[in-house]
Amino acid sequence: MSHAALEQSSPPVDQISARNFERMAAYIYDYSGIKMPSSKRTMLEGRLRRRLRSTGYATFDDYCDYLFKEDGLEAESVFLIDAVTTNKTDFFREPRHFDYMTSHVLPEFKAAGMRRIRAWSAACSMGAEPYTMAMVMQKFADEQGGPDYQILGTDLSTDVLETALRGVYPNEMLTPVPAEMRRWVMTARDSGRREGRIHPSLRAKLSLARVNLMDETYSVGDPFDMIMCRNVMIYFDKQTQAKVLKRLCDRLKRGGYLFIGHSESITGIELPLVTVANTIFRKT
């Protein structure tokens, strides 16, 4: 058989119809605040193909019939959102935030006689951010005799929360960890595995939960002294950003600090915050 004949006999690649993509995009936006323009249709198809195999549906049309005609959205919401969330994360990402934490925030809390800091990594992804926070706070506590701390890490994706719970990362991801903090990274006995695990003493400082920032209220316990919500609001429109930021401020103690991503802004949003450094704010 000729090459041309082989190509002609190959089955067409299944695709999400324009109508079904619009319905899925609308649901994803309502549920998570994440915008899904038509340019992301191919990306969504690629990420959902594994889910189709898991559920046993042969085509996207069959899967979407289940979602929208058989009320499958409730059962599938977690898997659908896991497929669309982007989970880029690095240790010591945007390091100026951690420099400011060390030079200003932690000494201030110490001087105020604070015995225990309560911190929240509000889009923690695979855990690199809250474990970086833990390294910075533990180093300060060891050198200055306190304060103690506890960190809550939350995310919309259950997949990344499982990774954060394990605390195991490839060596290249751990490269940014400074030499003086490498004592909290345990290297694998088998050098061929090329990975490290966060020390149990730091893992014990981190609790994890699934939280949807689109919810009207956040079940996260008492207010926090410090909240990091970085590089997630870039996926929201301005109206959604305002709602999320106001809810975060409600969970922040007076005098507490909010950190957002370097590419994000609170301009035009009325909040009880004052700017103390680039993308770092304090609740008044």
N, C-alpha and C positions, 0 to 999 in steps of 0.2 A: 504494500500500500504506500502511495506517495505521501510525502510530508504534508502537502496541501490537503490530501484526503483525511489524514490524521487530524489536522487542525479543524477541518470541517465537521468531523464526527465528535469532537470534544464537546461535552455538555457545557452550556453557558454557566458562568459563575453566578450564583444566586446573589441578589441584591435586595436592599430594603427599598420598597417603593417610595415615591415622593410623599404620598399621603401618609404612609405608616411612619416615615421619618418625622414628618411634621407632628404627628400624634405623640411619638416618643419624645421628641424635643420639647414639646409643651409639657409633658408629664415631668421630664427631668428638670425643667426650669421651675415648675411649681413645687416640686419636692425638694430640690437642692439649691435653687438659685443659679445653677450653672447654665450659661447660655450655650446653645448648640446650633450655630449657623449651618446653612446647607453645605458649607465647605468642610464640615466635620462628618459628613455622611459616610464617606469611605472609611474613616477612622472608626466610627461606631460599628460598621459592618465587620471590620477586622477583629475588633475586641469582643463582639458578641458571637462570633462563629463557634468558639469553644463552648459557650453557654448553650447554643443550639444542640451541640453534640451531647452535652450533659443531660439536657431535658428530653432528648429523643425526637425533637421536631426536625423535619427534613428541610424546611425552607423558612425564610424570614416571614413569609406570609402566614404560615402555620403558627409560628411563634407569636406573631402580632395578633392573630385571631384569638390565641389563648390569653394574651395580655388584655385585650380590649373587649372581647366578646364573652369570655368565660371568667371575667373578674380575676385574672391571674396577676394583676399588678401588685396586690398586697403581698402575695407569696414571692414575687420576683423582684420587689423594689430593691432589696439589699444587693442582689446580684447585678441588677441593671445599673445601679449607682456605682458599684465596684468597677464595672466595666468602663465607665466614663470619667471617673476621677483621675486626675493627673497627680502622680505622687512623687514629684521630684523632691529630693531631700538630700542634704549633706550635713555632716558634722561641722560646726562652727561656720555655717552659712551666714553671710552678712556679719562678719566678726565685730564690727564697730558696736553692735548692740551688746555683745558680751563684754567688750572693753568698758562700755559705759556702766554696765551692771557691776563690774568689778571696781571701777573707780568712783562711782557715785551712789548707785542704788544700795548695794550691800553695806558699805560703810555708814550710810545714812540710817538704814534699818538697825544696824549694830549700835550706833550712837543713841538711837531712840530707845534702846533697851529691849528691842524686840527679841523674843526668845525662839520664835518659830515663824518661818516664812511660808505662806501658802501661795503657790504659783500654779498657773494654768497654761499649758500649751494647747491652744484651742483648735489647731489643725495640725496635729502632731505627725501625720503621715506614718512612716515606718519607725519613728521614735528618735531619729537623729537630733531633732531640736530639744525635746525634753531631757535626753541624756546629756546633751551639751550643757544645758542649764544646770543639771545635777553636778557635772564635773566642775563648773565654775563656782557653784555654791558650796560644794564640798571642799574645794581647795581653800576658799575664803574661810569657811568654818574651821578647818584644820589649823590655819595660820592665825586666826583671830579669836579662837575659842567660841565659835558660834556666829550667828544664830543657826539653829537647826532648821530644817526645811522639809516640805512635802510637795510633790509635783503631781498634778493631774494632767494626763495626756488624753485628748479626745480627737476623734476623727469620724467622718461619715462612712469610711470604708472599713469593713470588718477584716479584709485581707491584710491591710497594712497594720491594723491593731494586733493581729496575730504575730506579725514580724516584730513589732515593738515589744510584745510580751516575751518573746524568745531572747531578744537582744543580741542576735548574731548577725554580723555584717561582713561583707567581703573586705579584704585588706585595703583595696583601693578607695573604698568609701571611708575608711577610718584614717586615711593618710593625713587629713587636716588636723587631727587631734595633736596638740602640742606635746613635746617630749615630757614636760613636767606633769602631764595628766595621763600619760600612757599607762600608769600603774592601775588605772581603772579599766583597762582593756586586756582581757586574757587571750593569749594566742592559742590556736588549736595545737594539740599535741602532734597531730599529723600535719606536717608542714605542707603537704600536697593539697590540703583543703583551702589554704590561703584565705583564712577568715579569722575573726576575733569575736569574743563575746564580752559584753559589758559585765563588769564585776557584780556579784550578787549584792554587795553593799549599796550600790547605786540602783540596781533594779528594785531593791526593796523600798526605795524612796519614791518610786513611780507607780501610780495607780492608773488604770486605763479604762475608758468607757466609750461607747458609741454615742456621739451627740450630733444632731443635725442642727447646724447654725440657723436654719430656716424656721425652726420651731419657735413658737411665741415665748416660751420660757425654757430655761436651761436647768435641768436637774443636776446641778454640780455642787450642791452643798453650800457652805458658808462663803461669803465674799472673799476675794483674793487680794493679796498684796501686789501681785504682778501677773499680768496676762500677756502672752505672746500670741498674736493672731497674724501671721505673716504669710504673704504670697498666696492667699486664698481669695481675698476680695477682688483681685484682678479678674476673676471669673464672674463677678456679679455686676449688674447694672447699678447706677447711682442710687436708685430708690432702695434696692436690696442692701447695698452697702450701708446706707443710713440706718436701716432697721437693725442690721446685725451689730453695728457699732454702738447703737443706743442700748441694745440688750447686753453687750459686753460691758459697757460702762455701769449698767445696773449691778453687774456681778463683781465690780471692782470697788475696793474700799476707798474711802476718801484719803487722798495722799498716795494712793497706789499708782503703779505705772502700767501703761499700755504700750506695747511695741507692735508696729505694723511693718510690712515689707518696704524696702527702699523704693520700689516702683509704685507704691500705693500712697494715697493722700486722703485726708479728712476735710479738705477745702470745700466750703459750701455746706457742710453738715454741722448743725448746731449741737454741740456736745459739751459736757462739763469738764473739759480738758484744757490744759495749757501745754504748749510745746516747750520741752526742756532740751531737746536735741533733735537732730534730723530723724524723723519718723518715730520719735519717742515722746510720750505725753504723760502728764500727771493729772490725776483727777483732783479738781478743786473742791 
